[in-house]
Structures are given as structure tokens and as C-alpha cells.
Amino acid sequence: MPSVILETERLRLRSVLERDIDDVYTSCVDPDLQRWVPLPAPGEPYTRENAEDFCLRLAPGIRTSGDGQHWALLEREGGRFVGSLALLRTEWPAKVTEVGYWISPWGRGRGYAAEAVVAVSRWAIDQGFQRIELKAAVGNIASRRVAESTGFVHEGVERNAMPLNEGRTDLAVYSLLPTDLKTTP
Ligand SMILES: CC(C)(COP(=O)(O)OP(=O)(O)OC[C@H]1O[C@@H](n2cnc3c(N)ncnc32)[C@H](O)[C@@H]1OP(=O)(O)O)[C@@H](O)C(=O)NCCC(=O)NCCS
């Protein structure tokens, strides 16, 4: 996937770098993040080594392997790190990819996830992708609201699809197609 820097009204989306390790670590140990995104794996505590591995190997490796691309989200004003967003599980022949994200505790409540999802989805559709998937635990109301407010269409539920730290959850499945953009302001 071509490496790209994107800018929105309030955010700059660039590659994840070594200097993000501390912010990634502090964000990923947050209980509200761990509730819905059980990193590094369900039941395993998130360590600083996990943050190092993410910034130095996993995030860059996902792009070079063709699986997708990770962006760090920074406030344009001041440059503060406020979250991460990725395209993942890219199926090149089918032109299908999936978007995933988290916002650092100190960046939440300002609509940053939606702003970044719009920018990345539009970029992906400009690259020729025909379907962008977004999956959220059915109880993750904030994430589902991000999907709905950015024009993703609810398709249904994958039952018992994802292990969390506390049991398993159904996943709400959304998608965005190029034709959906025509109806999204
Ligand atoms: C989900 C997440 C990315 C949203 O980030 P954000 O940009 O700060 O989102 P906001 O707080 O601005 O909220 C987005 C929308 O959800 C709504 N919302 C937020 N928390 C809510 C709650 N507990 N109940 C109901 N609605 C809620 C907001 O009012 C807003 O609605 P709007 O679009 O009508 O204005 C962030 O909460 C997060 O990182 N959570 C932990 C990790 C995670 O769940 N990642 C997604 C995995 S699929």
C-alpha cells in the first residue's frame, strides 16, 4: 500500500514512529481501550515491549507486507499524538479492506475518530477499493456511532465473533462502498 500522509481539518495522519512509543503504551493500557480492543491478546497484559514492537515492527510491517497501513493521529495544532487508525486485512484481488481505530484517552470526545475515518475511507476509495469494512463490538456504542456518522451502512451481526478480555462478543458489521459516498455529505 502506498505510504501517505493525510490531513483533515484538525488532524495530521502520518506513519507510526519510534517517538510514539510512550503515547501508544499509555493509550493501550487504558481500561476503556482494553475493554473493546484486547491488546496484545485477550487475557494478556499490555507491556511497554508491546508498544515498542507495534511502533518499530508491526505497524511498518503491515504496510510492506500488503496487509494495510497504520497511521498515527496527531493534532495539527501542537502536534500531540491522539490515536491510531489502520487499514487491515486488505484483500487486494477483491479490492476490500477494513478500518480499525482507537483514540487516546486524552483525545476522546472531540469526534477525532470520525474525522480520521472519513479521510482514510475517501483516500482508500480514491485508490480503487470497492468495499471498506468496519466491525465493532455490538456494545461499543461510541465506535458504532463513528461508523454511522461517517456513512458506513450496517449490514448485520457476526455472532460470537471476537474474544474480549471479559468473554466473547458479537460484532456489528458495517461497510462503505464508493456509491455510498454520493449520498454522504
Ligand atoms: C470508539 C472511539 C475510537 C471513539 O473516539 P472519539 O473520536 O473520541 O469519539 P467521540 O467521543 O467523539 O464519540 C463519537 C460519537 O459517539 C458518541 N458516544 C461516545 N461515547 C458514547 C457512549 N458511551 N454512549 C453513547 N454514545 C457515545 C458521541 O456522542 C459521538 O456521537 P456523535 O457522532 O453523534 O457526535 C474511542 O472511544 C476509543 O478509542 N475507544 C476505545 C477503543 C475502541 O473502542 N476502538 C474501536 C474498536 S472497534
The ligand as a Gaussian input file, in Angstrom:
#p B3LYP/6-31G(d) Opt

LIG

0 1
 C      -14.547000       4.500000      19.931000
 C      -13.576000       5.670000      19.947000
 C      -12.490000       5.439000      18.909000
 C      -14.367000       6.947000      19.602000
 O      -13.462000       8.006000      19.643000
 P      -13.858000       9.561000      19.649000
 O      -13.437000      10.173000      18.376000
 O      -13.288000      10.155000      20.886000
 O      -15.434000       9.535000      19.687000
 P      -16.373000      10.593000      20.410000
 O      -16.214000      10.541000      21.897000
 O      -16.189000      11.898000      19.740000
 O      -17.786000       9.939000      20.131000
 C      -18.250000       9.575000      18.847000
 C      -19.761000       9.522000      18.923000
 O      -20.153000       8.519000      19.889000
 C      -20.937000       9.097000      20.904000
 N      -20.578000       8.450000      22.162000
 C      -19.359000       8.426000      22.745000
 N      -19.413000       7.706000      23.876000
 C      -20.703000       7.280000      23.998000
 C      -21.388000       6.493000      24.954000
 N      -20.772000       5.970000      25.999000
 N      -22.705000       6.242000      24.748000
 C      -23.349000       6.746000      23.678000
 N      -22.750000       7.498000      22.728000
 C      -21.433000       7.749000      22.899000
 C      -20.596000      10.573000      20.888000
 O      -21.635000      11.354000      21.430000
 C      -20.398000      10.811000      19.409000
 O      -21.663000      10.869000      18.806000
 P      -21.998000      11.888000      17.581000
 O      -21.322000      11.308000      16.367000
 O      -23.473000      11.837000      17.476000
 O      -21.447000      13.228000      17.962000
 C      -12.924000       5.861000      21.356000
 O      -13.948000       5.953000      22.327000
 C      -11.960000       4.740000      21.724000
 O      -10.799000       4.772000      21.365000
 N      -12.474000       3.719000      22.445000
 C      -11.643000       2.595000      22.870000
 C      -11.114000       1.780000      21.696000
 C      -12.206000       1.371000      20.719000
 O      -13.322000       1.075000      21.120000
 N      -11.866000       1.343000      19.426000
 C      -12.798000       0.936000      18.392000
 C      -12.810000      -0.538000      18.258000
 S      -13.998000      -1.053000      17.014000

